[in-house]
Amino acid sequence: MRTPLLILSAALAVGTSPRADEPAGSGPEEQLSALRKEFDGAKQDAQREAVAARVLELARNGLKGPAAVDALTWVVERGPAPLVDQALDALRRDHVDSNRLGASCSAATGTGPAGSLAAERLLREATSRSPHRRIRGRAHFQLAEVLEDRADDLRRLAQHPEWLVRRKEQFGADGWARYSRRGADELIQEAEGLYETIIADYADLDTSRKVPLGEVSEGRLFRLRNLRVGRPAPEIEGEDVDGRRFRLSDDRGKVVLLTFSGNWCGACRGFYPQERRLVARFKGRPFAARSVNTDEDVETLRQSIDSGEITWRCWRDGGTSGPITLRWGVSYFPTVFVLDHKGVIRAEQVGPEELDATLNALVKEAEAAAPPGP
């Protein structure tokens, strides 16, 4: 929800004026440190928003060089939507040549739909104007992520008119027109081109996942081109917790709930109870739950199975950069796919109620298609 203009105007009016609790003559860096502490100690949203506005003003009119970049990035990570847009635009306008812009670009990808347009502007500038090859390569990747997220959002909104009404209210008429100007397919096509550029020109750059950026981009490109609803799911082959090999196609003829998850992920553990209920409900029917487990230590998975927390068979992939996860281009957890009895992807990232309804329908469909017994 956007902060009322009156609050923001009042906060901006404070500017960088000394406060009673700030030492006289303190420099911009000291003021920034004090503001961050004040933000952390604030109890109300309005107080935090006012502090974030003062940090933004300080970054634009007091701090210089790397300190200004870091302060603007801080606003992107913590500020309300209107301030985030202003901080992203200030980074684009005044600091696109900074060698510290990488953290700013990463923060831009986390601003969600509200910050998507300003994030896109910054990332496009970084891909073309940054003098630093590392930042240009990462900006290509992050721009592709922003475009993918927008395409996914537009597709979900098309399926849920009630969400569309709220999103239009959030953006306003002009903002919504800019946000929805390009359709999901066009956005995905550009994202594919960005990944292709990375593979050709920036493949050697390192990533936080300890694999080259080119390999991660190959997985993302594979996902965009192969893991769509209506397409056959690619094969998965690997080992379970006991080292026994099995394949996704072994379950042909059954509806498959396929997840990418791990115990390190709280949201994944939160999904386990529903998975257990589904396994119990469809016992004896053409249904199978399967997971690609991304815990680094196989004993973590073994303990979950032994305790009954996980009651379905898993491939152990050895981490979020395991070969299966990397090839499928999975970047968020849990990732959920639903495959029909022919191995075709019929749904992905569905909510709890929609998942139940989808599985009920597909299991009945699989039963109707099964050959009669003897």
C-alpha positions in Angstrom: 0.0 0.0 0.0 1.4 3.4 -1.0 2.2 5.8 1.9 0.0 9.0 1.9 1.7 11.9 0.2 1.2 14.1 3.3 3.4 11.8 5.5 6.1 11.6 2.9 6.1 15.3 2.3 6.5 16.0 5.9 9.3 13.5 6.2 11.1 14.9 3.3 10.8 18.4 4.7 12.9 17.3 7.6 15.8 16.8 5.2 19.1 16.5 6.8 18.5 19.1 9.6 20.3 18.2 12.8 18.1 16.4 15.4 18.2 16.9 19.2 19.8 13.4 19.6 22.5 14.0 16.9 25.9 15.6 17.9 26.3 19.1 16.5 28.4 19.2 13.4 28.1 15.5 12.7 29.0 14.6 9.1 26.8 12.8 6.6 28.2 9.4 7.3 27.6 9.8 11.1 24.1 11.0 10.3 23.4 8.0 8.2 24.6 5.6 11.0 22.3 7.4 13.4 19.4 7.2 11.0 19.8 3.5 10.6 19.8 2.9 14.3 16.7 5.1 14.6 15.0 3.0 11.9 15.9 -0.2 13.7 14.5 1.1 16.9 11.2 2.6 15.4 8.0 0.9 16.6 5.6 2.2 14.0 5.5 2.1 10.2 5.1 5.9 10.0 8.3 6.4 12.0 10.2 4.0 9.8 8.9 5.7 6.6 9.9 9.1 7.9 13.5 7.8 8.7 13.7 6.2 5.3 12.7 9.5 3.6 15.5 11.3 5.5 18.0 8.6 4.4 17.0 9.2 0.8 17.4 12.9 1.2 20.8 12.5 2.8 21.9 10.1 0.0 20.9 12.6 -2.7 22.2 15.8 -1.1 24.8 14.9 1.5 26.6 11.7 0.9 29.0 11.1 -2.0 30.3 8.2 -4.0 30.1 4.7 -2.5 28.4 6.0 0.7 25.5 7.4 -1.4 25.1 4.2 -3.4 25.0 2.2 -0.2 22.4 4.5 1.4 20.2 4.4 -1.7 20.4 0.6 -1.8 19.4 0.6 1.9 16.3 2.6 0.9 15.5 0.1 -1.9 15.7 -2.8 0.6 13.7 -1.2 3.4 11.7 1.8 2.2 8.1 2.1 1.2 7.2 1.9 -2.5 7.3 5.6 -3.5 10.7 6.0 -1.9 12.0 2.8 -3.5 11.1 4.2 -6.9 13.0 7.5 -6.1 16.0 5.6 -4.8 16.2 3.4 -7.9 15.9 6.4 -10.2 18.6 8.2 -8.3 20.9 5.2 -8.7 20.2 5.1 -12.4 20.7 8.8 -12.9 23.7 9.5 -10.7 25.5 6.2 -9.9 25.2 3.8 -12.9 29.0 3.9 -13.3 29.7 2.9 -9.6 31.5 -0.3 -9.0 29.1 -0.9 -6.0 26.0 -0.9 -8.2 25.9 -4.8 -8.1 24.2 -4.8 -4.7 21.7 -2.2 -5.9 20.8 -4.2 -8.9 20.3 -7.3 -6.7 18.0 -5.3 -4.4 16.0 -4.1 -7.4 14.9 -7.6 -8.2 13.2 -7.9 -4.8 11.0 -4.9 -5.1 8.0 -6.9 -6.5 5.4 -5.5 -8.8 5.3 -2.1 -7.1 9.0 -1.4 -7.9 9.1 -3.3 -11.1 9.1 -0.4 -13.5 11.8 1.6 -11.7 13.9 -1.6 -11.3 13.6 -2.2 -15.0 14.9 1.3 -15.8 17.9 0.9 -13.5 18.8 -2.6 -14.8 18.5 -1.5 -18.5 20.9 1.4 -17.9 23.3 -0.9 -16.0 23.3 -3.5 -18.9 24.4 -0.8 -21.4 26.2 1.9 -19.4 28.1 0.3 -16.5 31.8 0.3 -17.3 32.2 -2.8 -15.1 31.7 -6.2 -17.0 30.7 -8.0 -13.8 27.9 -5.5 -13.2 26.7 -5.6 -16.8 26.5 -9.4 -16.8 24.6 -9.5 -13.5 22.3 -6.8 -14.6 21.4 -8.8 -17.7 20.5 -11.7 -15.4 18.5 -9.6 -13.0 16.6 -7.8 -15.7 15.6 -11.2 -17.1 14.3 -12.1 -13.6 12.3 -8.9 -13.3 10.7 -9.5 -16.7 9.9 -13.2 -15.8 8.3 -12.1 -12.6 6.2 -9.6 -14.4 5.1 -12.2 -17.0 4.1 -14.6 -14.2 2.2 -11.8 -12.4 0.3 -10.9 -15.6 -0.6 -14.5 -16.2 -1.9 -15.0 -12.6 -3.9 -11.8 -12.8 -5.5 -13.0 -16.0 -6.7 -16.1 -14.1 -7.9 -14.1 -11.0 -9.9 -11.0 -11.9 -10.3 -10.1 -8.3 -6.6 -9.7 -8.0 -6.5 -7.7 -11.1 -8.8 -5.1 -9.6 -6.5 -4.6 -6.6 -3.4 -4.4 -8.8 -4.9 -1.7 -10.9 -5.7 0.3 -7.8 -2.2 -0.2 -6.6 -0.6 1.2 -9.8 -3.2 3.8 -10.8 -4.2 4.1 -14.5 -0.9 5.4 -15.9 1.2 3.0 -13.9 -0.9 0.0 -14.9 -0.8 1.0 -18.5 3.0 1.0 -18.4 3.2 -2.3 -16.3 0.9 -4.2 -18.7 2.0 -2.6 -22.0 3.8 -5.8 -23.0 2.2 -9.2 -22.7 3.6 -12.2 -20.9 4.8 -13.9 -24.0 6.7 -10.8 -25.2 8.4 -10.4 -21.8 9.5 -14.0 -21.7 10.9 -13.7 -25.2 13.1 -10.8 -24.1 14.1 -12.7 -21.0 15.2 -15.6 -23.2 17.3 -13.2 -25.3 19.0 -11.9 -22.1 19.9 -15.4 -21.0 21.3 -16.1 -24.4 23.5 -13.0 -24.2 24.8 -14.1 -20.8 25.7 -17.5 -22.1 27.5 -15.9 -25.0 29.3 -13.0 -23.3 29.2 -13.4 -19.5 29.1 -17.2 -18.9 32.3 -17.2 -16.7 31.0 -14.7 -14.1 30.6 -16.2 -10.6 27.4 -16.3 -8.6 26.3 -16.8 -5.0 25.3 -20.4 -6.0 29.0 -21.3 -6.6 28.4 -22.1 -10.2 29.2 -19.9 -13.2 26.5 -17.5 -14.3 26.3 -19.2 -17.7 25.3 -22.5 -16.2 22.6 -20.9 -14.1 21.4 -19.0 -17.2 21.3 -22.3 -19.2 19.0 -23.7 -16.6 16.7 -20.6 -16.7 16.6 -20.8 -20.5 15.7 -24.6 -20.3 12.9 -23.8 -17.8 11.4 -21.1 -20.0 11.4 -23.2 -23.1 10.5 -26.6 -21.6 8.7 -26.3 -18.3 5.4 -24.7 -19.3 1.9 -25.9 -18.7 0.9 -28.2 -21.5 4.3 -29.5 -22.3 5.8 -32.9 -21.4 7.9 -32.8 -18.3 11.6 -33.6 -19.0 13.1 -36.7 -17.6 14.6 -36.7 -14.1 17.0 -39.5 -13.1 18.9 -39.7 -9.9 19.4 -41.5 -6.6 17.1 -41.7 -3.6 18.4 -41.4 0.0 19.6 -45.1 -0.1 21.5 -44.6 -3.4 18.9 -46.4 -5.5 18.4 -44.9 -9.0 14.9 -44.1 -10.2 13.3 -41.9 -12.9 10.4 -39.6 -13.2 9.1 -41.6 -16.1 8.8 -44.7 -13.8 5.5 -43.1 -12.6 4.0 -42.8 -16.0 0.3 -43.7 -15.7 0.1 -41.8 -12.4 -0.6 -38.2 -11.5 2.7 -36.8 -10.0 3.0 -34.0 -7.5 6.6 -32.9 -8.1 8.3 -30.5 -5.8 11.8 -29.0 -5.4 12.3 -28.4 -1.7 14.6 -28.9 1.3 14.6 -28.8 5.1 16.7 -25.7 5.0 13.6 -23.9 3.6 10.9 -22.9 6.1 8.2 -22.6 3.4 9.1 -26.1 2.1 8.7 -27.6 5.6 5.4 -25.8 5.9 4.2 -27.6 2.8 5.1 -31.1 4.1 1.9 -31.6 6.1 -0.3 -31.0 3.0 2.0 -33.4 1.0 1.6 -36.1 3.7 -2.2 -35.7 3.6 -2.2 -36.0 -0.2 -0.1 -39.1 -0.1 -2.5 -40.7 2.5 -5.6 -39.5 0.6 -4.6 -41.0 -2.7 -3.1 -44.2 -1.4 -4.0 -47.0 -3.8 -4.9 -44.7 -6.6 -2.9 -43.5 -9.6 -0.9 -40.8 -7.7 2.7 -40.3 -6.6 4.4 -37.5 -4.7 8.1 -37.0 -5.7 10.6 -34.4 -4.5 14.0 -33.2 -5.6 15.6 -32.6 -2.2 18.1 -29.8 -2.0 19.6 -30.3 1.4 23.4 -30.5 1.3 23.7 -33.3 3.9 22.0 -36.5 2.9 21.5 -37.3 6.6 19.1 -34.3 6.9 16.8 -36.0 4.3 17.3 -39.4 6.0 16.2 -38.0 9.3 13.1 -36.5 7.8 12.1 -39.8 6.2 12.9 -41.8 9.3 10.8 -39.5 11.5 7.8 -39.6 9.1 8.1 -35.9 8.2 8.6 -37.0 4.5 6.5 -40.0 3.4 7.3 -39.9 -0.3 10.4 -40.8 -2.4 13.0 -38.1 -3.1 15.9 -37.6 -5.4 18.9 -36.2 -3.4 20.4 -33.4 -5.3 23.0 -32.2 -2.8 22.0 -28.5 -2.6 20.3 -25.7 -4.5 22.9 -26.0 -7.2 22.6 -29.7 -7.6 22.5 -31.1 -11.2 18.7 -31.6 -11.3 17.8 -28.3 -9.7 20.3 -26.4 -11.9 19.1 -28.0 -15.1 15.5 -27.3 -14.4 16.3 -23.6 -13.7 14.7 -23.7 -10.2 15.3 -20.5 -8.2 12.6 -20.4 -5.5 11.5 -23.0 -3.0 9.3 -24.9 -2.9 8.7 -25.1 -6.6 5.7 -27.2 -7.4 4.6 -28.9 -10.6 1.6 -31.2 -11.2 2.0 -33.8 -14.0 -0.9 -35.8 -15.5 -0.8 -39.5 -16.1 0.8 -38.9 -19.5 3.7 -36.9 -18.0 2.4 -33.5 -19.2 2.7 -30.5 -17.0 -0.8 -29.4 -16.1 -0.2 -26.9 -13.3 2.6 -25.1 -11.4 2.9 -23.1 -8.2 -0.8 -23.7 -7.3 -2.3 -22.7 -4.0 -3.5 -25.3 -1.4 -7.2 -25.3 -2.4 -6.5 -25.1 -6.2 -3.9 -27.9 -5.7 -6.5 -30.2 -4.1 -9.1 -29.6 -6.8 -6.5 -30.1 -9.6 -5.3 -33.4 -8.2 -8.8 -34.6 -7.6 -9.7 -34.0 -11.3 -6.5 -35.4 -12.7 -6.6 -38.6 -10.6 -10.1 -39.3 -11.8 -8.9 -38.6 -15.3 -6.1 -41.1 -14.8 -8.4 -43.7 -13.4 -10.8 -43.3 -16.4 -7.9 -43.8 -18.8 -6.5 -46.9 -17.1 -7.1 -50.2 -18.9 -9.7 -52.4 -17.2 -8.5 -55.0 -14.8 -8.6 -58.8 -15.4 
